[in-house]
Amino acid sequence: MLLLGAEGFEYNESGNNYSIKYTNENGTHELAGVYDEKADWLKCTAKTNGEEILVCEYRKTSYGYAAQYYSVGDKGTFVYMITISGNDGVVGISESTTQPSELTGSEDINSPKQCDTRYEIKNNVVTGSTASGKEFSFTYTPSKE
């Protein structure tokens, strides 16, 4: 079966592990995931021709959720870290040559602030620092919708 330029679809499910594999003109692609309902943790890994190109995960914490993405691409390798607590949260972005450790659920809400670029919203105040080191701060006024 050929679907949108892809063929040879394979779907596998075993316990809490899931995967989809297919081929197209760019090679073999696979998306695999594992979900732990008790920990409220999901980790997905995307591969092209056997090489990891994206690893993403989220996990429940005492304050809300932590998430991270490890992306390998033509423009570099990056780690995106996110923590969320209600309407507040922090996002951090760094170039990295190593994949971060799996989330444990004990991540500090401020852990993304270790990244080169970071953004935070707390009580409607947005603060951050760009990759070039420029600091900024402003108050966000949510819409009434």
N, C-alpha and C positions, 0 to 999 in steps of 0.2 A: 504494500500500500504506500502510495506517495501522497504526502500531505504538506502543502506549502514548502515544497523543495526538500522535505525530509522523508526518510523511509527507514524501514527496519525497526520500528518502535518496539521496545521491550519494557514492560512494566513488571516490577517485582515488589512483593510485600512480604515481610517476615517479621512478625511481632510488631515492634515499634519502628522498624526500618523500612523505608520506601525508596524506590529508585525508578527513574525513567531514563532510557537510553535510546538514541537514534543516530542516524548518519545523514549528512548532506554534503554538498560540494566542498565544505570546509573541514570535513573529517567526522570523527565520532564525538558525540556530546552526551554527557551524563549529568543528571541532577539526582543527588541522593540526600535523603533526610532521615533524621532520627528524632523522635518526640518522646519525652518523658512527661507523662501527664501529672504524676505526683509532684515533680519539681517545677512544672509549668515551664519546660525548657525545650526549645527547638533548635536544631542545628542542621543547616543545609550546605551541601558542597556541590559546586558546579565544576565540571572538568571538560576540557576540550583536548582530544587526542591524548588522554591520560594525564594531562597536566592540570592542576588546580588553578582555576581562574577567579573563583569567588567562594569564600566561606562566610556564611552569615549565621548568626545565632541570637536568640533572645532568651532571657531567663527572669523569672519572678524574683524580686528582692523584698526586703522588709519595707521599703519606701515606695515600691512600684515595680519598675522593670529596668533592666540593663540590656543593651544590645551592642553587638559589634559586627563589623563587616571587614573582611580582608580581601582586597581586590588587586589582582595582578593583570596589568594591561600594557598596551603599547606606550602609554604616557607615564608609566611608573607603577609602583606597588604602594598601596595606601591602606591605612587602617582608619576606619570610622568608628568612633565610640559614642554611644548614646545612653543617657540615663533619663528616666521620666518618673516624676512624682506628681500626680494630678495634672494641673496646668503648668507646672514648672519642669524644667529639664535642662540638660547640658548636652551639647554636641561637640565633639573634638575630631580633628582630622590631622593625620600625620603621614608622611612618607615612611615606609618601613620595609626592611628586607626580610623580616621574620614574622611569621604568623603568631598572633597573640595566643596566650593560653586560653583554654575553654573557660567560659564564665562559670562561677561557682554559686552565685546568688548572694555572695557577701561583698560585692563591689560597692564601693563608696559612691554616693551620688555625685561627688565632685571628681571622680576618676577621669572623665574626659578632659578635664582642665590640664592634664599633663601633656596634651597634644600641642603641636605647633600652632594650629589654628583652632580656636574654640569660641563657642557661642553659648550663652546661658540666658534663660528667661526665668525670673523669680519675682513673684508678686507684680507681674506686668512690666518689670524693668529688664530690658535686654542689654547685655554687656558682651563684649568679646574682644578678640585679638586676631587680626588677620595673619596670614603666613609671613607677611613683611613686617610684622610687629606693631602695626597700627591698632591702637586701642580705641574702642568706641562704646557709647552708652546712650540709650534713649528709652523713653517710656512708651510702651505699646498700649494703645487704647483698643480693646476688643470691640467688634461690631455688636450691636444689640440683638442680632439674629440668634 
